[in-house]
Amino acid sequence: MFLENTVNHKEQFGWIEVICGSMFSGKTEELIRRLRRAQFAKQKVEIFKPAIDTRYHDDMVVSHDSNEIRSTAVPAAANIAILAQGCDVVGIDEAQFFDDEIVKICNDLANQGIRVIVAGLDMDFKGNPFGPMPALMATAEYVTKVHAVCTRTGNLANYSFRKTDNDKLVMLGETEEYEPLSRAAYYHAMHKDQH
């Protein structure tokens, strides 16, 4: 992270950090790392995730490598604004599953002096920008794009390829349903599926 010391100490605003990338790229791991550092510094931290994400645990944000941190599952972005009052740092995982109101809420929290750290998929399985993530990335002060390793080529992967025929936009899954692919491997996999 490239956080510079504040020059004008009268400005008491917070900021937004976005951690994005494909599945299996370490987004949640990086989110947990930043939040743990804030907790260690005795900052008041609240962590939120969409109620829809029940893959690992109801009350924890859990990374694929089983790293975890206590969180609050919320049904909608509006709940975050209420529950985050009085915090120094707010963490939000799987932001792509929230409604577009998440963008306004993150900006409102930052404008109240809160450091907001958001993690989510930047693209859906079709390779399109995913939900509110493009707007979050555009309004964030810091964007970190993390990469997985392509399961077919060993190169950097930034696509989440869905291995099943399900065409629903939101489909929770793991390595049985998804694999991280490089641009070339993703292109070939998608092209092969069209014939």
Accessible surface in RSA format (square Angstrom, percent):
REM  Atomic radii and reference values for relative SASA: ProtOr
REM  Chains: A
REM  Algorithm: Lee & Richards
REM  Probe-radius: 1.40
REM  Slices: 20
REM RES _ NUM      All-atoms   Total-Side   Main-Chain    Non-polar    All polar
REM                ABS   REL    ABS   REL    ABS   REL    ABS   REL    ABS   REL
RES MET A   1    89.26  46.2  24.05  15.9  65.21 155.3  25.96  22.1  63.29  83.9
RES PHE A   2   159.89  80.0 146.86  91.0  13.02  33.9 156.47  94.9   3.41   9.8
RES LEU A   3    70.43  39.2  41.02  29.3  29.40  73.9  41.21  28.9  29.21  78.6
RES GLU A   4   149.28  85.7 128.28  97.1  21.00  50.0  52.43 101.4  96.85  79.1
RES ASN A   5   140.15  96.6 123.74 119.6  16.41  39.5  31.33  75.4 108.83 105.2
RES THR A   6    70.74  50.3  54.95  55.7  15.79  37.6  28.21  37.9  42.53  64.3
RES VAL A   7   143.22  94.2 119.66 108.3  23.56  56.8 124.73 108.4  18.49  50.2
RES ASN A   8    90.12  62.1  82.50  79.7   7.61  18.3  32.64  78.6  57.47  55.5
RES HIS A   9   132.59  72.5 121.38  84.4  11.21  28.7  84.08  86.7  48.51  56.4
RES LYS A  10   187.13  91.3 162.03  99.4  25.10  59.8 111.77 100.6  75.37  80.3
RES GLU A  11   113.63  65.2  96.83  73.3  16.80  40.0  23.17  44.8  90.46  73.9
RES GLN A  12   133.05  74.4 116.48  85.1  16.57  39.5  57.72 122.9  75.34  57.1
RES PHE A  13   122.63  61.4 104.09  64.5  18.54  48.2 104.09  63.1  18.54  53.1
RES GLY A  14    11.49  14.2   0.00   N/A  11.49  14.2   1.80   4.9   9.69  21.7
RES TRP A  15    73.48  29.5  73.48  35.6   0.00   0.0  73.48  39.2   0.00   0.0
RES ILE A  16     1.29   0.7   1.29   1.0   0.00   0.0   1.29   0.9   0.00   0.0
RES GLU A  17     0.20   0.1   0.20   0.1   0.00   0.0   0.20   0.4   0.00   0.0
RES VAL A  18     0.28   0.2   0.00   0.0   0.28   0.7   0.00   0.0   0.28   0.8
RES ILE A  19     0.00   0.0   0.00   0.0   0.00   0.0   0.00   0.0   0.00   0.0
RES CYS A  20     0.02   0.0   0.02   0.0   0.00   0.0   0.00   0.0   0.02   0.0
RES GLY A  21     0.06   0.1   0.00   N/A   0.06   0.1   0.00   0.0   0.06   0.1
RES SER A  22     2.15   1.8   0.01   0.0   2.14   4.9   2.15   4.6   0.00   0.0
RES MET A  23    13.12   6.8  12.48   8.3   0.64   1.5   9.51   8.1   3.61   4.8
RES PHE A  24    45.67  22.8  22.94  14.2  22.73  59.1  27.59  16.7  18.08  51.7
RES SER A  25    13.01  11.0   0.00   0.0  13.01  30.0   2.23   4.7  10.78  15.1
RES GLY A  26    24.98  30.8   0.00   N/A  24.98  30.8  17.61  48.3   7.37  16.5
RES LYS A  27    18.38   9.0  16.78  10.3   1.60   3.8   5.18   4.7  13.20  14.1
RES THR A  28    16.91  12.0  14.82  15.0   2.09   5.0   4.90   6.6  12.01  18.2
RES GLU A  29    74.82  43.0  71.94  54.4   2.87   6.8  10.89  21.1  63.92  52.2
RES GLU A  30    33.05  19.0  30.71  23.2   2.34   5.6  10.92  21.1  22.13  18.1
RES LEU A  31     0.00   0.0   0.00   0.0   0.00   0.0   0.00   0.0   0.00   0.0
RES ILE A  32     0.50   0.3   0.50   0.4   0.00   0.0   0.50   0.4   0.00   0.0
RES ARG A  33   103.64  43.5  97.48  49.7   6.15  14.6  66.03  90.2  37.60  22.8
RES ARG A  34     9.07   3.8   7.89   4.0   1.18   2.8   4.17   5.7   4.90   3.0
RES LEU A  35     0.00   0.0   0.00   0.0   0.00   0.0   0.00   0.0   0.00   0.0
RES ARG A  36   101.56  42.6  97.32  49.6   4.25  10.1  45.87  62.7  55.69  33.7
RES ARG A  37   156.36  65.6 148.23  75.6   8.12  19.3  46.45  63.5 109.91  66.6
RES ALA A  38     3.49   3.2   0.00   0.0   3.49   7.9   3.25   4.6   0.24   0.6
RES GLN A  39    75.84  42.4  62.98  46.0  12.86  30.6  24.84  52.9  50.99  38.7
RES PHE A  40   175.74  87.9 160.05  99.1  15.69  40.8 168.16 101.9   7.59  21.7
RES ALA A  41    63.88  58.7  36.13  55.8  27.76  63.1  46.29  65.2  17.60  46.6
RES LYS A  42   184.85  90.2 151.52  93.0  33.33  79.4 113.83 102.5  71.02  75.6
RES GLN A  43    74.06  41.4  63.81  46.6  10.25  24.4  12.49  26.6  61.57  46.7
RES LYS A  44   102.81  50.2  94.12  57.8   8.69  20.7  81.41  73.3  21.41  22.8
RES VAL A  45    20.63  13.6   0.68   0.6  19.95  48.1   0.68   0.6  19.95  54.1
RES GLU A  46    50.31  28.9  49.35  37.3   0.96   2.3   3.39   6.6  46.92  38.3
RES ILE A  47     6.77   3.9   4.89   3.6   1.88   4.5   4.89   3.5   1.88   5.1
RES PHE A  48     0.40   0.2   0.40   0.2   0.00   0.0   0.40   0.2   0.00   0.0
RES LYS A  49     8.47   4.1   8.47   5.2   0.00   0.0   3.22   2.9   5.25   5.6
RES PRO A  50     4.90   3.6   4.90   4.5   0.00   0.0   4.90   4.0   0.00   0.0
RES ALA A  51    43.06  39.6  32.29  49.8  10.77  24.5  32.93  46.4  10.13  26.8
RES ILE A  52    86.80  49.4  67.97  50.6  18.82  45.4  78.96  56.9   7.83  21.3
RES ASP A  53    11.87   8.3  11.33  11.3   0.54   1.3   0.81   1.9  11.05  11.0
RES THR A  54    82.53  58.7  65.11  66.0  17.43  41.5  37.73  50.7  44.80  67.7
RES ARG A  55    65.93  27.7  28.50  14.5  37.43  89.1  22.95  31.4  42.98  26.1
RES TYR A  56    91.44  42.7  56.77  32.3  34.66  90.2  57.93  43.5  33.50  41.3
RES HIS A  57    78.19  42.7  71.28  49.5   6.91  17.7  51.22  52.8  26.98  31.4
RES ASP A  58    91.08  63.8  85.89  85.5   5.19  12.3  27.81  65.5  63.27  63.1
RES ASP A  59    69.72  48.8  69.72  69.4   0.00   0.0   5.99  14.1  63.73  63.6
RES MET A  60    31.04  16.1  30.41  20.1   0.63   1.5  30.41  25.9   0.63   0.8
RES VAL A  61     1.70   1.1   0.04   0.0   1.66   4.0   1.70   1.5   0.00   0.0
RES VAL A  62    22.55  14.8  10.49   9.5  12.06  29.0  10.49   9.1  12.06  32.7
RES SER A  63     4.80   4.1   2.31   3.1   2.49   5.7   4.38   9.3   0.42   0.6
RES HIS A  64    82.04  44.8  53.80  37.4  28.25  72.3  41.45  42.7  40.60  47.2
RES ASP A  65    85.23  59.7  53.58  53.3  31.65  74.8  43.28 101.9  41.95  41.8
RES SER A  66    86.48  73.1  69.92  93.3  16.55  38.1  34.76  74.0  51.71  72.4
RES ASN A  67    52.77  36.4  44.83  43.3   7.94  19.1  12.47  30.0  40.31  39.0
RES GLU A  68    71.19  40.9  68.04  51.5   3.15   7.5  18.41  35.6  52.78  43.1
RES ILE A  69    10.51   6.0   6.27   4.7   4.24  10.2  10.51   7.6   0.00   0.0
RES ARG A  70   151.55  63.6 144.64  73.7   6.91  16.4  72.71  99.4  78.84  47.8
RES SER A  71     9.91   8.4   0.00   0.0   9.91  22.8   3.44   7.3   6.47   9.1
RES THR A  72    52.83  37.6  49.60  50.3   3.23   7.7  30.96  41.6  21.88  33.1
RES ALA A  73    40.41  37.2  19.57  30.2  20.85  47.4  19.57  27.6  20.85  55.2
RES VAL A  74     2.85   1.9   2.67   2.4   0.18   0.4   2.67   2.3   0.18   0.5
RES PRO A  75   111.07  81.0  77.58  70.7  33.50 121.8  80.65  66.6  30.42 189.1
RES ALA A  76    37.05  34.1  36.64  56.5   0.41   0.9  37.05  52.2   0.00   0.0
RES ALA A  77     0.00   0.0   0.00   0.0   0.00   0.0   0.00   0.0   0.00   0.0
RES ALA A  78    42.99  39.5  40.24  62.1   2.75   6.3  41.20  58.0   1.80   4.8
RES ASN A  79    47.31  32.6  46.51  44.9   0.80   1.9   1.38   3.3  45.93  44.4
RES ILE A  80     0.00   0.0   0.00   0.0   0.00   0.0   0.00   0.0   0.00   0.0
RES ALA A  81    34.34  31.6  33.17  51.2   1.17   2.7  33.62  47.3   0.72   1.9
RES ILE A  82   126.65  72.1 113.10  84.3  13.54  32.6 117.59  84.7   9.06  24.6
RES LEU A  83    86.25  48.0  70.05  50.1  16.20  40.7  73.11  51.3  13.14  35.4
RES ALA A  84     0.00   0.0   0.00   0.0   0.00   0.0   0.00   0.0   0.00   0.0
RES GLN A  85   101.01  56.5  86.56  63.3  14.45  34.4  49.27 104.9  51.74  39.2
RES GLY A  86    63.65  78.5   0.00   N/A  63.65  78.5  41.13 112.9  22.52  50.4
RES CYS A  87     9.94   7.5   0.06   0.1   9.88  23.2   0.00   0.0   9.94  10.7
RES ASP A  88    67.39  47.2  60.38  60.1   7.01  16.6  12.66  29.8  54.73  54.6
RES VAL A  89     1.44   0.9   1.44   1.3   0.00   0.0   1.44   1.3   0.00   0.0
RES VAL A  90     0.00   0.0   0.00   0.0   0.00   0.0   0.00   0.0   0.00   0.0
RES GLY A  91     0.00   0.0   0.00   N/A   0.00   0.0   0.00   0.0   0.00   0.0
RES ILE A  92     0.00   0.0   0.00   0.0   0.00   0.0   0.00   0.0   0.00   0.0
RES ASP A  93     6.70   4.7   6.70   6.7   0.00   0.0   0.00   0.0   6.70   6.7
RES GLU A  94    17.97  10.3  17.79  13.5   0.18   0.4   1.03   2.0  16.94  13.8
RES ALA A  95     0.00   0.0   0.00   0.0   0.00   0.0   0.00   0.0   0.00   0.0
RES GLN A  96     6.03   3.4   0.32   0.2   5.71  13.6   0.00   0.0   6.03   4.6
RES PHE A  97    40.79  20.4  11.03   6.8  29.75  77.4  14.31   8.7  26.48  75.8
RES PHE A  98    11.11   5.6   2.24   1.4   8.87  23.1   4.66   2.8   6.45  18.5
RES ASP A  99    67.47  47.3  52.48  52.2  14.99  35.5  51.68 121.6  15.79  15.7
RES ASP A 100   106.60  74.7  96.19  95.7  10.41  24.6  36.63  86.2  69.96  69.8
RES GLU A 101    80.63  46.3  70.68  53.5   9.95  23.7  26.26  50.8  54.37  44.4
RES ILE A 102     0.00   0.0   0.00   0.0   0.00   0.0   0.00   0.0   0.00   0.0
RES VAL A 103    24.68  16.2  24.68  22.3   0.00   0.0  24.68  21.4   0.00   0.0
RES LYS A 104   129.24  63.0 122.20  75.0   7.03  16.7  99.26  89.3  29.97  31.9
RES ILE A 105     6.96   4.0   6.87   5.1   0.10   0.2   6.96   5.0   0.00   0.0
RES CYS A 106     0.00   0.0   0.00   0.0   0.00   0.0   0.00   0.0   0.00   0.0
RES ASN A 107    39.37  27.2  39.26  37.9   0.11   0.3  16.45  39.6  22.93  22.2
RES ASP A 108    49.98  35.0  47.95  47.7   2.03   4.8  15.82  37.2  34.16  34.1
RES LEU A 109     1.39   0.8   1.39   1.0   0.00   0.0   1.39   1.0   0.00   0.0
RES ALA A 110     6.94   6.4   6.82  10.5   0.12   0.3   6.94   9.8   0.00   0.0
RES ASN A 111    84.60  58.3  69.95  67.6  14.65  35.3  14.91  35.9  69.69  67.4
RES GLN A 112   102.98  57.6  66.21  48.4  36.77  87.5  44.86  95.5  58.12  44.1
RES GLY A 113    32.87  40.5   0.00   N/A  32.87  40.5   6.40  17.6  26.47  59.3
RES ILE A 114     7.89   4.5   7.89   5.9   0.00   0.0   7.89   5.7   0.00   0.0
RES ARG A 115    38.68  16.2  37.59  19.2   1.10   2.6  10.48  14.3  28.21  17.1
RES VAL A 116     0.00   0.0   0.00   0.0   0.00   0.0   0.00   0.0   0.00   0.0
RES ILE A 117     0.00   0.0   0.00   0.0   0.00   0.0   0.00   0.0   0.00   0.0
RES VAL A 118     0.00   0.0   0.00   0.0   0.00   0.0   0.00   0.0   0.00   0.0
RES ALA A 119     0.13   0.1   0.13   0.2   0.00   0.0   0.13   0.2   0.00   0.0
RES GLY A 120     0.60   0.7   0.00   N/A   0.60   0.7   0.60   1.7   0.00   0.0
RES LEU A 121    18.21  10.1  18.21  13.0   0.00   0.0  18.21  12.8   0.00   0.0
RES ASP A 122    10.30   7.2   7.16   7.1   3.14   7.4   5.23  12.3   5.07   5.1
RES MET A 123    30.00  15.5  27.93  18.5   2.07   4.9  12.54  10.7  17.46  23.1
RES ASP A 124    10.98   7.7   8.35   8.3   2.63   6.2   1.37   3.2   9.61   9.6
RES PHE A 125    23.36  11.7  18.88  11.7   4.48  11.7  18.88  11.4   4.48  12.8
RES LYS A 126    93.67  45.7  76.75  47.1  16.91  40.3  34.87  31.4  58.80  62.6
RES GLY A 127    22.60  27.9   0.00   N/A  22.60  27.9   3.70  10.2  18.90  42.3
RES ASN A 128    73.90  51.0  73.84  71.4   0.06   0.1  13.73  33.1  60.17  58.2
RES PRO A 129    93.50  68.1  77.34  70.5  16.16  58.7  77.73  64.2  15.78  98.1
RES PHE A 130    10.65   5.3  10.02   6.2   0.63   1.6  10.65   6.5   0.00   0.0
RES GLY A 131    46.90  57.8   0.00   N/A  46.90  57.8  24.28  66.6  22.62  50.7
RES PRO A 132     3.68   2.7   1.33   1.2   2.35   8.6   3.68   3.0   0.00   0.0
RES MET A 133     0.04   0.0   0.04   0.0   0.00   0.0   0.04   0.0   0.00   0.0
RES PRO A 134    55.56  40.5  46.10  42.0   9.46  34.4  50.67  41.8   4.89  30.4
RES ALA A 135    44.59  41.0  36.93  57.0   7.66  17.4  43.37  61.1   1.22   3.2
RES LEU A 136     0.00   0.0   0.00   0.0   0.00   0.0   0.00   0.0   0.00   0.0
RES MET A 137    54.78  28.4  46.98  31.1   7.81  18.6  44.18  37.6  10.60  14.0
RES ALA A 138    87.01  80.0  46.19  71.3  40.82  92.8  58.40  82.2  28.60  75.8
RES THR A 139    62.98  44.8  42.81  43.4  20.17  48.1  49.57  66.6  13.41  20.3
RES ALA A 140    16.46  15.1   0.00   0.0  16.46  37.4   0.11   0.2  16.35  43.3
RES GLU A 141   103.59  59.5  70.65  53.4  32.94  78.4  43.50  84.1  60.09  49.1
RES TYR A 142    57.72  26.9  53.27  30.3   4.46  11.6  29.69  22.3  28.03  34.6
RES VAL A 143    62.69  41.3  33.65  30.5  29.05  70.0  33.69  29.3  29.00  78.7
RES THR A 144    39.63  28.2  35.93  36.4   3.70   8.8  33.04  44.4   6.58  10.0
RES LYS A 145    84.74  41.3  62.55  38.4  22.19  52.8  38.32  34.5  46.42  49.4
RES VAL A 146    29.81  19.6  26.33  23.8   3.48   8.4  29.81  25.9   0.00   0.0
RES HIS A 147    72.53  39.6  50.17  34.9  22.36  57.2  26.47  27.3  46.06  53.6
RES ALA A 148     5.06   4.7   0.90   1.4   4.15   9.4   4.99   7.0   0.07   0.2
RES VAL A 149    96.76  63.7  88.13  79.8   8.63  20.8  88.13  76.6   8.63  23.4
RES CYS A 150     3.72   2.8   0.00   0.0   3.72   8.7   0.00   0.0   3.72   4.0
RES THR A 151    85.98  61.2  46.06  46.7  39.93  95.2  54.54  73.3  31.44  47.5
RES ARG A 152   117.56  49.4  79.13  40.3  38.44  91.5  45.24  61.8  72.32  43.8
RES THR A 153    70.55  50.2  34.78  35.3  35.77  85.2  44.36  59.6  26.19  39.6
RES GLY A 154    51.62  63.7   0.00   N/A  51.62  63.7  25.36  69.6  26.25  58.8
RES ASN A 155    92.19  63.6  86.78  83.9   5.41  13.0  18.67  44.9  73.53  71.1
RES LEU A 156   119.53  66.6 106.52  76.2  13.01  32.7 106.60  74.9  12.92  34.8
RES ALA A 157     0.00   0.0   0.00   0.0   0.00   0.0   0.00   0.0   0.00   0.0
RES ASN A 158    28.78  19.8  27.92  27.0   0.86   2.1   2.04   4.9  26.74  25.8
RES TYR A 159    20.39   9.5  20.01  11.4   0.38   1.0   6.03   4.5  14.36  17.7
RES SER A 160     5.23   4.4   2.90   3.9   2.33   5.4   2.36   5.0   2.86   4.0
RES PHE A 161    14.65   7.3  14.65   9.1   0.00   0.0  14.65   8.9   0.00   0.0
RES ARG A 162    11.38   4.8   2.74   1.4   8.64  20.6   1.46   2.0   9.92   6.0
RES LYS A 163    97.82  47.7  64.29  39.4  33.54  79.8  32.57  29.3  65.26  69.5
RES THR A 164    58.66  41.7  42.54  43.1  16.12  38.4  48.29  64.9  10.37  15.7
RES ASP A 165   150.16 105.2 120.26 119.7  29.90  70.7  41.80  98.4 108.36 108.1
RES ASN A 166    56.88  39.2  40.99  39.6  15.89  38.3  21.44  51.6  35.44  34.3
RES ASP A 167    98.92  69.3  83.28  82.9  15.64  37.0  34.80  81.9  64.12  63.9
RES LYS A 168   135.96  66.3 127.36  78.1   8.60  20.5  81.84  73.7  54.12  57.7
RES LEU A 169    89.77  50.0  78.60  56.2  11.17  28.1  78.84  55.4  10.93  29.4
RES VAL A 170    49.56  32.6  42.34  38.3   7.22  17.4  42.72  37.1   6.84  18.6
RES MET A 171    34.05  17.6  23.36  15.5  10.69  25.4  23.89  20.3  10.16  13.5
RES LEU A 172    53.19  29.6  30.88  22.1  22.31  56.1  32.74  23.0  20.45  55.0
RES GLY A 173     7.28   9.0   0.00   N/A   7.28   9.0   6.65  18.3   0.62   1.4
RES GLU A 174    40.84  23.4  40.68  30.8   0.16   0.4  32.99  63.8   7.85   6.4
RES THR A 175    80.27  57.1  78.21  79.3   2.06   4.9  58.01  77.9  22.25  33.6
RES GLU A 176   122.04  70.1 101.88  77.1  20.16  48.0  64.06 123.9  57.98  47.3
RES GLU A 177    42.71  24.5  42.71  32.3   0.00   0.0   7.08  13.7  35.63  29.1
RES TYR A 178    12.94   6.0  12.02   6.8   0.93   2.4   6.49   4.9   6.45   8.0
RES GLU A 179    19.63  11.3  19.37  14.7   0.26   0.6   4.56   8.8  15.07  12.3
RES PRO A 180     9.37   6.8   9.37   8.5   0.00   0.0   9.37   7.7   0.00   0.0
RES LEU A 181     0.00   0.0   0.00   0.0   0.00   0.0   0.00   0.0   0.00   0.0
RES SER A 182     8.19   6.9   8.19  10.9   0.00   0.0   7.69  16.4   0.50   0.7
RES ARG A 183   163.46  68.6 160.12  81.6   3.33   7.9  65.15  89.0  98.31  59.6
RES ALA A 184    58.71  54.0  51.35  79.2   7.35  16.7  57.00  80.3   1.70   4.5
RES ALA A 185     7.64   7.0   1.91   3.0   5.73  13.0   7.24  10.2   0.40   1.1
RES TYR A 186    19.47   9.1  19.47  11.1   0.00   0.0  19.47  14.6   0.00   0.0
RES TYR A 187   132.45  61.8 129.80  73.8   2.65   6.9  96.49  72.5  35.96  44.3
RES HIS A 188   117.52  64.2 113.11  78.6   4.42  11.3  75.54  77.9  41.98  48.8
RES ALA A 189     2.34   2.2   0.63   1.0   1.71   3.9   2.25   3.2   0.09   0.2
RES MET A 190    53.12  27.5  52.73  34.9   0.38   0.9  47.57  40.4   5.55   7.3
RES HIS A 191    80.11  43.8  78.30  54.4   1.81   4.6  53.62  55.3  26.50  30.8
RES LYS A 192   140.32  68.5 128.45  78.8  11.87  28.3  84.22  75.8  56.10  59.8
RES ASP A 193    89.43  62.6  56.77  56.5  32.66  77.2  29.72  70.0  59.71  59.5
RES GLN A 194   135.95  76.0  99.46  72.7  36.49  86.9  40.82  86.9  95.14  72.2
RES HIS A 195   166.84  91.2 103.59  72.0  63.26 161.8 112.05 115.5  54.79  63.8
END  Absolute sums over single chains surface
CHAIN  1 A    10262.4       8198.3       2064.0       5653.4       4608.9
END  Absolute sums over all chains
TOTAL         10262.4       8198.3       2064.0       5653.4       4608.9
